[in-house]
């Protein structure tokens, strides 16, 4: 088994800034490799555009952005958990399946909550538009 390459030791601000690079790399990996992440981002863009078209308030935009962030964060944690489980348990194990299912369930729950928030925020605006 080979030894992993060592990264140069950074200190202070350089170490802090390198952390952003790693974080953006992780975000980019999730966007690039996860179909569900692409779907969530597409829906986030649609929700943001709808908010602009409907002239929702700043508070309503904040609620939409919190919902979007919750779904994207859950999806990224799901991806991280799946990768760790695959690394730790390359062959099938019922606990590995359960861990993956629970992580996926967290994404599902966050997506359902985002839909509920979207209904509360966009519903009255769309209702007024239809009945105007």
Secondary structure, DSSP 8 states (H G I E B T S, - for coil): -----------HHHHHHHHHHHHHHHHHHHHHH-HHHHHHHHHHHHHHHHHHHTT--HHHHHHHHHHHHHHHHHHHHHHHHHHHHHHH--S--HHHHHHHHHHHHHHHHHHHHHHHHHHHHHHHHHHHHHT-
